[in-house]
Amino acid sequence: MSVDERLRIGLSRNALSMTPDVDTLLESALARRRRARRARWAGAAGGLAAAACALAVVVLPGGLGRDRGAPTVPADATASVDVRGRYTGEVAALPTAPSVAGRWVLEFRDAGVLVVTAPPAYPGVVSGVLYAVEGDELRTDLFSQDLCSGLSLGRYAVARTATGLTLTEVDDPCAPRVAVLAPTAWDSVP
Amino acid sequence: MDRDEERDYEWVYRAGFASVARTVFLIVGSRAVAEEITQDAFLKLLQKWSTVSDYERPEAWARKVAVRMAIRHVGRERSRPLRELRAQPRPTDPELPDPEVAHAVAGLAPMQRAAVALYYWEDRPIVEIARILQVSESTVKQHLYRARARLAVSLREEVTGDVR
């Protein structure tokens, strides 16, 4: 057999062994687009709200002056845990997802942006991850584009420790996400 | 993007994704990485949809982007120190129907891999491969000539004729 013939047959057989789940991937692509658009709108709305507040402070100094020193948070509201910062954790291999093993870095930024740095061998998508904290509960869509595709957000009880952060599962239908986030000691890094 | 545009994009995505992903797979040698690269290329297509949707074949744009990303990926992987690569756990792909060909192609330089995938799997003419890889036709022929010679040795097959 000539090398050309061998290559045509061999490459064709190998290529056809790849059968991506196109529907799920398409849905994920469109969801990312929608999320990005929502984030842009939220940013714009936030900017407008900030501008409106600044204007109110400038225009109505007397009216608001009387309330200076009064608590701005209602008595029944709970202050949210401030998780902003960078944390690193060593994740063990999972039988169902061996590629998650290694050192992960989570950076909780303003505006609910979670920047995730995966171990070099992790082949999944970790861009465009979002989070939100309400009281001591953190919600995130980490792995929503692959390992947790089609599943709802993960909810975790979050607590600051002397060295970093702990996340305890409250409700998360995605086992790989639980296995990465919950048992790992997330140490604060500069 | 309105509903009609989204429908058009969905159609292009459904029609082209698997084909592009397979070509990328032949270049990078990993299903997971191929899927990720192809998804990134189609996300770029989505971002530029208002412009690219006017092209005659929008999926060709995504294919070109994906192939170039695949070449860059292979180049980066090859430049990583061997010790570092060995230390990382590798995602396990299911067995390939023809592992010998896959192994032989994995021994080629990134551009040679891409030229081989586009020529032998996609059956594209040299002029089109040159356009996708952004090199001259003679450079594509050179890549194919060297790749064939090397593959003939590793696969213990004979080289007959020449590329068209």
Interface residues (C-beta under 8 A of the other chain):
Chain A: M1 S2 V3 D4 E5 R6 L7 R8 I9 G10 L11 S12 R13 N14 A15 L16 S17 M18 T19 P20 V22 L25 L26 S28 A29 L30 R32 R33 A93 P98 S99 A101 G102 P119 P120 A121 P123 G124 V125 Q145
Chain B: M1 E6 E10 Y13 R14 F17 A18 A21 R22 T23 F25 L26 S30 R31 A32 V33 A34 E35 E36 T38 Q39 F42 L43 L46 Q47 R80 E84 Q88 P89 R90 P91 T92 P94 L96 P97 D98 E100 V101 A102 V105 V116 A117 Y120 W121 R148 L151 A152 L155 E157 E158 V159 T160 G161
